[in-house]
Amino acid sequence: MIRKILGLFILFSNVIFAQEATSSPYSYFHTGLRKYQNTIENKSMGELNVYADSIHLNLVNPASLSKLGLTTYTIGASHYFTNLSTNTNRAETQTTNFDYIAVGLPIAKKLGVSFGLSPFSVVGYDLRNTRLTTDPNNSQTITRIESASWFGEGNLNKVFVSAGLEVYKNLSVGASFNYFFGRLTHNYAFNDTNVSFQANEEKNSDLNGLNATLGLYHFAKVNKKLTLHSSLTYTPKTTLTDDYTNEIFLSINNTTTPIETLPPQPAKSQKIDLPSVINFGMAIGEEKKWLLGGEFTSKQAPINSFRFNALNNVTFETANKFNVGGYFIPKYNSFSSYWSRVTYRAGFRYENLGFKVQNQSITDIGINFGLGIPLKRSSSAFVNFSNINVNFEYGQRGTRNANLIKEDYFSMSLSISFNDKWFEKRKYN
C-alpha cells in the first residue's frame, strides 16, 4: 500500500505543478492569488476549517489529526469558468487544476500524522492595451499604433508534514512544517508600429523557503446531543528566498538583441515576506447529523513585495476573511435510502484580499454548495467509509470601479477520499 501511495504522489505531483493555472489579473501582486489550503469537503462549507472527524483530513489545523481513526488518502481538483469585465470590454476563460494530494495516518491512539503537497499560490494573467493615434487633419487615418501587454504565469507549491496529539481530555495540539518552492514569470512588452520598435522585459523568480503552522483543537459536549468545536491556528511571518533573473530585449526592424541580462546571484538573494496568519473558528452540531459554524482569518500585510510588481497605485493592507457554513446528513446509517446517507454541505465567505488598486480594496465573495457521496457498501472497511465529494461555487472578485476588472467565476470541484485500516494488531498468527 505504501508503494501505491508513493506512486500516486510521483504521478500527480508532476500534473499538479505542470498544470496549475488561473486567469485572474489580481494574481499579478506579491506571490499571486492564495489557493485555499483545505479539502473540497471543507471548501463546500464556505471554507470552514473548524470541524474534524475520524475519516476526513483537515489540512489547515494539524491538531485535528488526533481524531483520525482510519488511514485516509485524498486528492482534489477544480475547474473554473471565469468572466472578466471592465466598463467597456468582456472576456471569458476556463482553467483546470489539481488542488492537493495528501495522506493521513493514525499512528497511535490520539496521535495522527499527515503529509502531502499542494499549490500555495498561483500567477496567471494576460492583459493587453492598444492606443491608436490619428492624423489630426484626417480622423479616419491611423498613423500610429502603440500596444502594451503584460503576461504572467507560475505557482508557488507547498510540501507539508503535520502531526496532531490529544494532550488533555478533548484538547489537541498540532504542528505543520511546510517547504515552499516554485517559479514565477512576469513579462512586459511594448510595441510601437510607427518606428518598428519593440521592448520586452522578462523576470523569472525561483522561490523557496520554510515555515510552520501551530494549531489547537477542542471539542466539548454541551448536552447529550450537541457538541461545541473550537479551532485556533497561527502561522508566524516567514521569508522566502528569491533568486531572480532579469532580461531586457530591444527589437528594431524585427531584429531582437538583449541589452541587459542580470544572472541569479544567490549571495545577494532578495527576501520576500509571507505574512503571519491567524485563524479562529467555532461550530456547534450533532455528531453525524448536522453542524453550523463560523470563522475569522486575518493575514498581516507584507512588509516588502517583488521588485517587478511594486507599483505606485498599489498598497498592501491586512487581509481579513469571514465565513460561515456547515453540513447536514439526513440519516448516516440508513439502509433503505442511499440519499439519506449523503452529506449536504453549504457555506458563504467574504474576503478582503489584502491590497488596494487605484485606492479600491479588492474583495472576493463566494457561496458554496457540495455533496459528500458515500461509495457503495461492501464487506470491505476500505469501501464503507470512502466517499466522493463534489463542490459548486459561485464567486465575484474585484470591481469595475476606477477602470479596474471584475471577475465573475463559477467552479466545480471534485475530490476522492479513500479510507483503510493500518497498524491493526493481529489476534491470530
C-alpha positions as CSV (number, residue, x, y, z in Angstrom):
1,M,0.0,0.0,0.0
2,I,2.8,2.4,0.8
3,R,4.3,1.8,-2.6
4,K,1.0,2.6,-4.3
5,I,0.7,5.9,-2.3
6,L,4.3,7.0,-3.2
7,G,3.5,6.1,-6.8
8,L,0.4,8.3,-6.7
9,F,2.5,11.2,-5.2
10,I,5.1,11.0,-8.0
11,L,2.4,10.8,-10.7
12,F,0.1,13.6,-9.5
13,S,2.9,15.9,-8.3
14,N,4.0,16.3,-11.9
15,V,0.5,17.0,-13.0
16,I,-0.2,19.5,-10.2
17,F,2.9,21.6,-10.8
18,A,2.8,21.5,-14.5
19,Q,-0.9,22.4,-15.0
20,E,-1.8,24.7,-12.1
21,A,-3.3,27.8,-13.6
22,T,-5.5,30.8,-13.1
23,S,-6.7,33.7,-15.3
24,S,-7.0,36.5,-12.8
25,P,-5.3,39.8,-13.3
26,Y,-5.2,40.1,-9.5
27,S,-2.7,37.3,-9.4
28,Y,-0.1,39.9,-10.5
29,F,0.6,41.0,-7.0
30,H,3.0,39.6,-4.4
31,T,3.3,35.8,-4.9
32,G,-0.1,35.5,-6.7
33,L,-3.5,34.6,-5.6
34,R,-3.6,32.4,-2.5
35,K,-5.1,28.9,-3.0
36,Y,-7.5,27.5,-0.5
37,Q,-5.4,25.1,1.6
38,N,-8.0,22.7,2.9
39,T,-10.0,19.9,1.3
40,I,-13.0,20.1,-1.0
41,E,-15.2,18.9,1.9
42,N,-14.2,22.0,3.9
43,K,-14.5,24.3,0.8
44,S,-18.1,23.1,0.3
45,M,-18.9,24.6,3.8
46,G,-17.8,28.1,2.8
47,E,-14.1,27.2,3.6
48,L,-15.0,26.3,7.2
49,N,-12.0,24.7,8.9
50,V,-13.3,24.0,12.4
51,Y,-14.6,20.5,12.1
52,A,-12.6,17.3,12.5
53,D,-13.6,13.7,12.5
54,S,-12.1,10.2,12.1
55,I,-12.4,9.7,8.3
56,H,-11.7,13.1,6.8
57,L,-8.4,15.1,6.6
58,N,-8.3,18.7,7.9
59,L,-5.3,20.2,6.1
60,V,-5.5,23.6,7.9
61,N,-5.4,22.7,11.6
62,P,-2.8,20.0,12.3
63,A,-4.3,19.4,15.8
64,S,-7.4,17.8,14.2
65,L,-5.2,14.8,13.2
66,S,-5.6,13.5,16.7
67,K,-9.1,12.4,15.9
68,L,-8.2,10.5,12.8
69,G,-9.3,6.9,13.1
70,L,-8.5,5.4,9.7
71,T,-5.7,5.8,7.2
72,T,-7.0,8.4,4.7
73,Y,-5.7,9.4,1.3
74,T,-7.3,12.1,-0.7
75,I,-6.9,14.0,-3.9
76,G,-8.8,17.0,-5.2
77,A,-9.2,19.0,-8.4
78,S,-11.2,22.0,-9.7
79,H,-12.4,23.6,-13.0
80,Y,-13.1,27.3,-13.2
81,F,-15.3,29.3,-15.7
82,T,-14.4,33.0,-15.4
83,N,-16.0,36.1,-16.9
84,L,-13.7,39.1,-16.8
85,S,-15.3,42.5,-17.5
86,T,-14.4,46.3,-17.4
87,N,-16.8,49.2,-18.2
88,T,-16.1,48.6,-21.9
89,N,-14.7,45.1,-22.5
90,R,-15.5,41.5,-21.6
91,A,-13.6,38.2,-21.9
92,E,-14.2,34.5,-20.8
93,T,-11.7,32.0,-19.7
94,Q,-11.5,28.4,-18.4
95,T,-8.8,26.8,-16.3
96,T,-8.4,23.3,-14.7
97,N,-6.0,22.4,-11.9
98,F,-5.3,19.9,-9.2
99,D,-5.8,21.2,-5.6
100,Y,-4.0,18.8,-3.4
101,I,-2.9,15.2,-2.7
102,A,-2.5,14.1,0.9
103,V,-2.3,11.1,3.2
104,G,-3.3,10.9,6.9
105,L,-2.2,8.1,9.3
106,P,-3.4,7.4,12.8
107,I,-0.1,6.3,14.3
108,A,-1.4,5.6,17.8
109,K,-4.4,6.3,19.9
110,K,-4.9,10.1,19.9
111,L,-1.9,10.7,17.6
112,G,-2.2,11.3,13.9
113,V,0.2,12.5,11.2
114,S,-0.3,13.5,7.6
115,F,1.9,14.6,4.6
116,G,1.1,15.9,1.2
117,L,1.6,18.6,-1.4
118,S,-0.5,21.3,-3.0
119,P,-0.2,24.7,-4.8
120,F,0.0,27.5,-2.3
121,S,-0.4,30.5,-4.7
122,V,-0.7,30.9,-8.4
123,V,0.1,33.6,-11.0
124,G,-1.8,33.7,-14.3
125,Y,-2.8,36.8,-16.3
126,D,-2.6,38.0,-19.9
127,L,-3.5,41.7,-20.4
128,R,-3.3,43.9,-23.5
129,N,-3.8,47.6,-24.1
130,T,-3.7,49.3,-27.5
131,R,-3.7,53.1,-28.2
132,L,-4.4,54.4,-31.7
133,T,-3.0,57.8,-32.7
134,T,-4.6,59.5,-35.8
135,D,-3.6,62.3,-38.1
136,P,-5.2,65.5,-36.6
137,N,-6.1,66.6,-40.2
138,N,-7.8,63.3,-41.0
139,S,-9.6,61.4,-38.2
140,Q,-10.1,58.4,-40.5
141,T,-6.4,57.7,-41.0
142,I,-4.5,55.8,-38.4
143,T,-0.9,56.9,-38.4
144,R,0.5,55.1,-35.3
145,I,-0.3,52.1,-33.1
146,E,1.1,51.7,-29.6
147,S,0.4,48.5,-27.7
148,A,1.5,47.1,-24.4
149,S,1.0,43.6,-22.9
150,W,1.5,42.1,-19.5
151,F,1.8,38.3,-19.1
152,G,2.5,36.2,-16.1
153,E,2.4,32.5,-15.1
154,G,3.7,30.1,-12.4
155,N,2.9,28.8,-9.0
156,L,4.3,28.6,-5.5
157,N,4.0,25.0,-4.2
158,K,3.9,23.6,-0.7
159,V,5.0,20.2,0.7
160,F,3.9,19.6,4.2
161,V,4.3,17.2,7.1
162,S,1.9,17.5,10.0
163,A,1.2,15.9,13.4
164,G,-1.6,16.2,16.0
165,L,-1.8,14.9,19.5
166,E,-4.5,14.9,22.2
167,V,-2.7,16.2,25.3
168,Y,-5.7,16.6,27.6
169,K,-9.3,15.5,27.5
170,N,-10.8,16.7,24.2
171,L,-7.9,19.2,23.8
172,S,-5.4,18.6,21.0
173,V,-2.3,20.4,19.8
174,G,-0.5,20.1,16.4
175,A,2.1,21.5,14.1
176,S,2.7,21.5,10.4
177,F,6.1,22.1,8.7
178,N,5.9,23.4,5.2
179,Y,8.5,23.7,2.4
180,F,7.8,26.1,-0.4
181,F,9.2,26.1,-3.9
182,G,8.2,27.3,-7.3
183,R,8.9,29.7,-10.2
184,L,7.0,32.8,-11.2
185,T,7.4,34.6,-14.5
186,H,6.3,38.1,-15.3
187,N,6.7,39.6,-18.8
188,Y,6.1,43.2,-20.1
189,A,6.2,44.1,-23.8
190,F,5.7,47.4,-25.6
191,N,5.3,47.8,-29.4
192,D,5.3,51.0,-31.5
193,T,4.5,50.3,-35.1
194,N,5.5,53.8,-36.2
195,V,9.1,53.1,-35.7
196,S,9.1,49.3,-35.8
197,F,10.2,49.3,-32.2
198,Q,9.5,46.7,-29.5
199,A,10.8,46.4,-26.0
200,N,10.4,43.2,-23.9
201,E,11.2,42.7,-20.2
202,E,11.0,39.3,-18.6
203,K,11.7,38.5,-15.0
204,N,11.8,35.0,-13.5
205,S,11.8,34.3,-9.8
206,D,12.8,31.0,-8.2
207,L,11.4,30.9,-4.7
208,N,12.0,28.6,-1.8
209,G,11.6,28.7,2.0
210,L,10.2,27.1,5.1
211,N,7.5,27.9,7.7
212,A,5.4,26.3,10.3
213,T,1.7,26.3,11.5
214,L,0.7,25.7,15.1
215,G,-2.8,24.5,15.9
216,L,-5.2,23.9,18.8
217,Y,-8.5,22.0,18.6
218,H,-11.0,21.4,21.3
219,F,-14.5,19.9,21.5
220,A,-16.9,19.6,24.4
221,K,-20.3,18.2,24.9
222,V,-23.0,20.8,25.6
223,N,-25.6,18.2,26.3
224,K,-26.3,14.6,25.2
225,K,-26.8,15.6,21.6
226,L,-24.8,18.8,20.9
227,T,-21.1,19.2,20.6
228,L,-19.1,22.5,20.6
229,H,-16.0,22.6,18.4
230,S,-13.2,25.3,18.7
231,S,-10.2,25.7,16.4
232,L,-7.2,28.1,16.5
233,T,-4.2,28.2,14.2
234,Y,-1.3,30.5,13.9
235,T,1.4,30.8,11.2
236,P,4.2,33.2,12.1
237,K,5.7,35.5,9.5
238,T,8.4,34.0,7.4
239,T,10.5,34.9,4.4
240,L,11.2,33.2,1.1
241,T,14.4,33.3,-0.8
242,D,14.0,34.8,-4.3
243,D,16.8,34.1,-6.9
244,Y,15.8,36.0,-9.9
245,T,16.9,36.8,-13.5
246,N,16.0,39.9,-15.3
247,E,16.3,40.1,-19.1
248,I,15.5,43.1,-21.3
249,F,15.3,42.8,-25.0
250,L,15.2,45.5,-27.7
251,S,13.8,44.9,-31.2
252,I,14.2,47.2,-34.1
253,N,13.0,46.2,-37.6
254,N,12.3,42.6,-36.2
255,T,15.8,42.1,-35.0
256,T,15.9,41.2,-31.3
257,T,19.0,42.0,-29.3
258,P,19.3,41.5,-25.5
259,I,20.5,44.8,-24.0
260,E,20.7,43.7,-20.3
261,T,20.9,40.4,-18.5
262,L,21.1,40.1,-14.7
263,P,22.0,36.5,-13.8
264,P,20.9,35.0,-10.5
265,Q,23.1,36.0,-7.6
266,P,22.3,33.7,-4.6
267,A,24.6,35.5,-2.3
268,K,22.5,38.7,-2.9
269,S,19.1,36.9,-3.0
270,Q,16.1,39.0,-2.4
271,K,13.8,38.2,0.6
272,I,10.1,38.0,0.1
273,D,7.7,38.1,3.1
274,L,5.0,35.5,3.8
275,P,2.9,37.4,6.4
276,S,1.7,35.9,9.6
277,V,-1.8,34.4,9.6
278,I,-4.2,33.7,12.5
279,N,-7.5,31.7,12.2
280,F,-10.1,31.2,14.8
281,G,-13.4,29.4,14.5
282,M,-16.3,27.8,16.4
283,A,-19.0,25.4,15.4
284,I,-21.9,23.6,17.1
285,G,-23.7,20.5,16.0
286,E,-24.9,17.0,16.5
287,E,-22.4,14.3,15.6
288,K,-23.1,12.5,12.3
289,K,-26.2,14.7,11.8
290,W,-25.5,18.4,11.4
291,L,-23.0,21.2,12.0
292,L,-23.1,25.0,11.8
293,G,-20.1,27.2,12.4
294,G,-18.2,30.4,11.6
295,E,-14.6,31.6,11.3
296,F,-12.4,34.7,11.1
297,T,-9.0,34.7,9.5
298,S,-6.6,37.7,9.5
299,K,-3.4,37.9,7.4
300,Q,-0.9,40.8,8.0
301,A,0.2,43.0,5.1
302,P,3.6,42.1,3.7
303,I,6.4,44.4,4.5
304,N,8.1,44.0,1.1
305,S,7.0,42.9,-2.3
306,F,8.6,41.8,-5.5
307,R,10.8,44.3,-7.3
308,F,8.9,43.6,-10.5
309,N,5.4,44.4,-9.3
310,A,5.9,47.3,-6.8
311,L,3.5,49.9,-8.3
312,N,2.7,53.5,-7.2
313,N,-1.0,52.8,-7.4
314,V,-1.0,49.7,-5.3
315,T,-0.8,49.5,-1.5
316,F,-0.9,46.4,0.8
317,E,-3.2,46.1,3.8
318,T,-4.3,43.5,6.4
319,A,-6.4,40.8,4.7
320,N,-9.5,39.6,6.6
321,K,-11.9,36.7,5.8
322,F,-15.2,35.9,7.4
323,N,-17.0,32.7,6.6
324,V,-19.9,30.6,7.8
325,G,-21.1,27.1,6.8
326,G,-22.0,23.6,7.8
327,Y,-23.4,20.2,6.8
328,F,-26.5,18.1,7.2
329,I,-26.8,14.3,7.0
330,P,-30.5,13.0,7.0
331,K,-29.6,9.5,8.4
332,Y,-25.9,8.4,8.1
333,N,-26.7,4.7,8.8
334,S,-29.8,4.3,6.7
335,F,-30.2,1.0,4.9
336,S,-33.3,1.9,2.9
337,S,-32.3,5.2,1.4
338,Y,-29.0,5.9,-0.2
339,W,-29.5,9.6,-0.4
340,S,-30.2,9.8,3.3
341,R,-26.5,8.8,3.8
342,V,-25.3,11.7,1.6
343,T,-23.7,14.7,3.4
344,Y,-25.1,18.0,2.2
345,R,-22.8,21.0,2.7
346,A,-23.1,24.7,2.1
347,G,-21.4,28.0,3.1
348,F,-20.6,31.6,2.4
349,R,-17.4,33.7,2.7
350,Y,-16.3,37.3,2.4
351,E,-12.7,38.1,1.9
352,N,-10.5,41.2,1.6
353,L,-7.5,40.0,-0.4
354,G,-5.1,42.4,1.3
355,F,-4.3,45.0,-1.3
356,K,-5.7,48.2,-2.8
357,V,-5.5,49.1,-6.5
358,Q,-6.4,52.7,-7.5
359,N,-7.5,53.1,-3.9
360,Q,-10.0,50.3,-4.3
361,S,-9.9,47.4,-1.8
362,I,-10.0,44.1,-3.8
363,T,-12.5,41.6,-2.3
364,D,-13.5,38.1,-3.1
365,I,-17.1,36.9,-2.2
366,G,-18.3,33.3,-2.7
367,I,-21.1,30.9,-2.0
368,N,-20.7,27.1,-2.0
369,F,-22.8,24.0,-2.1
370,G,-21.5,20.4,-2.0
371,L,-22.3,16.8,-1.6
372,G,-20.4,14.0,0.2
373,I,-21.4,10.9,-1.7
374,P,-20.5,7.6,0.1
375,L,-19.2,4.8,-2.1
376,K,-21.2,1.6,-2.4
377,R,-21.3,-0.5,0.7
378,S,-19.4,-3.8,0.8
379,S,-17.8,-6.1,3.3
380,S,-14.6,-4.1,3.0
381,A,-14.0,-1.3,5.5
382,F,-12.0,0.4,2.8
383,V,-15.1,0.9,0.8
384,N,-17.6,1.5,3.7
385,F,-16.0,4.8,4.8
386,S,-14.7,6.1,1.4
387,N,-16.5,8.9,-0.3
388,I,-16.6,11.2,-3.4
389,N,-17.0,14.9,-2.7
390,V,-18.4,17.4,-5.1
391,N,-18.5,21.2,-4.7
392,F,-20.1,24.0,-6.7
393,E,-19.0,27.6,-6.1
394,Y,-20.1,31.0,-7.5
395,G,-17.9,34.0,-6.7
396,Q,-17.1,37.6,-7.5
397,R,-13.6,39.1,-7.3
398,G,-12.6,42.7,-7.9
399,T,-14.6,45.7,-9.1
400,R,-15.2,47.8,-12.3
401,N,-14.7,51.0,-10.3
402,A,-11.7,53.1,-11.2
403,N,-11.5,51.3,-14.5
404,L,-10.5,48.0,-12.9
405,I,-11.5,44.5,-13.7
406,K,-14.4,42.5,-12.2
407,E,-14.3,38.7,-12.2
408,D,-17.5,36.5,-12.0
409,Y,-16.5,32.9,-11.7
410,F,-18.1,29.5,-11.3
411,S,-16.2,26.4,-10.3
412,M,-16.8,22.7,-10.0
413,S,-14.5,20.7,-7.7
414,L,-14.2,17.0,-7.1
415,S,-12.3,15.0,-4.5
416,I,-12.0,11.3,-3.7
417,S,-11.2,10.3,-0.1
418,F,-10.3,6.6,0.5
419,N,-10.1,5.1,3.9
420,D,-8.3,1.9,5.2
421,K,-7.2,0.5,8.5
422,W,-3.5,0.1,9.0
423,F,-1.4,-0.8,12.0
424,E,-4.1,-3.3,13.3
425,K,-2.8,-5.9,15.7
426,R,-3.4,-9.4,14.6
427,K,-5.2,-11.6,17.1
428,Y,-4.1,-14.8,15.5
429,N,-0.8,-15.7,13.8
